[in-house]
């Protein structure tokens, strides 16, 4: 069971690294204004309205 847990953690880490690398490539040559638009247009897991109400 411990090996499965380690493999799952490794898979998750690798997926997160792939996501980070993909985003890095997409934004590397953007200006500040382009970066703001990029962030605004990205799909999030939770809509902004949900997490802003909690604060």
C-alpha positions in Angstrom: 0.0 0.0 0.0 2.9 2.3 0.7 4.3 1.9 -2.8 0.9 2.9 -4.3 0.9 6.1 -2.2 4.4 7.0 -3.3 3.5 6.3 -6.9 0.4 8.5 -6.6 2.4 11.3 -5.1 5.0 11.0 -7.9 2.3 11.1 -10.5 0.7 14.2 -9.0 4.1 16.0 -8.8 4.8 15.2 -12.4 1.4 16.5 -13.5 1.9 19.7 -11.6 5.3 20.2 -13.1 3.9 19.6 -16.6 1.2 22.2 -15.9 3.8 24.7 -14.5 6.0 24.2 -17.6 3.0 24.6 -20.0 1.9 27.9 -18.3 5.5 29.1 -18.3 5.8 28.6 -22.1 2.5 30.3 -22.7 3.3 33.4 -20.7 7.1 33.9 -21.2 6.9 36.7 -23.7 3.7 38.5 -22.6 3.7 42.1 -21.5 2.0 43.0 -18.2 -1.3 43.9 -19.9 -1.3 40.7 -21.9 -0.5 38.7 -18.7 -3.5 40.3 -17.0 -5.8 39.3 -19.9 -4.3 35.8 -19.9 -5.1 35.4 -16.2 -8.6 36.8 -16.6 -9.5 34.5 -19.4 -8.2 31.3 -17.8 -10.9 28.9 -16.6 -10.7 28.3 -12.9 -11.9 25.4 -10.7 -14.1 27.8 -8.7 -15.8 30.9 -10.1 -14.4 34.2 -8.7 -17.9 35.0 -7.3 -17.7 32.0 -4.9 -14.3 32.7 -3.3 -14.8 36.5 -3.1 -18.1 36.1 -1.1 -16.2 34.1 1.6 -13.7 36.9 2.3 
